[in-house]
Amino acid sequence: MGFEFSETMAGTIEMDAEPGVRRPFKFEVTAHAASTRKHLGDGKAALRGVVHAPPIASGVDAEGTITIRPVGQRIIRYELSFVGDDGKPYELVGQKDIRWSDPLRTFTELPAEILDEDHRRVATCQTSFDVKNDLWSFLRSFRPAR
């Protein structure tokens, strides 16, 4: 049996072409692993959701993977591909580096980059999981995979 959960990460995006100008940023995803037997070894699950990354993308569909390895490798890595409002492909890549001496911060903060089709960075993002407002809905979203 597998698992499924939903998560929202929100914060700011700063375009490399506009240093110091920060805009609101958010992504909402659902992770899905059809089988924990298959996915426990590599810690990967599929991601699907929506990315809000102005001026690159305003609420576009995204898909990719999440690698959940908080014990062995001490990471949670997000890789989301999407097509921007300009019709070009982009990828959001971010990683939580888990430190057990600071679990609240390292499990909830996600620094990320947005890369263009040539894998050049076009923006940086600072995001976090809002424990106060989103924890209950996050916990309720966990369920066996369908």
PyMOL commands that set and color helices and strands:
alter all, ss='L'
color gray80, all
select helices_A, chain A and resi 36-39+103-108+131-141
alter helices_A, ss='H'
color red, helices_A
select strands_A, chain A and resi 3-15+22-33+44-53+57-69+75-83+89-97+109-115+121-128+143-144
alter strands_A, ss='S'
color yellow, strands_A
deselect
rebuild
show_as cartoon
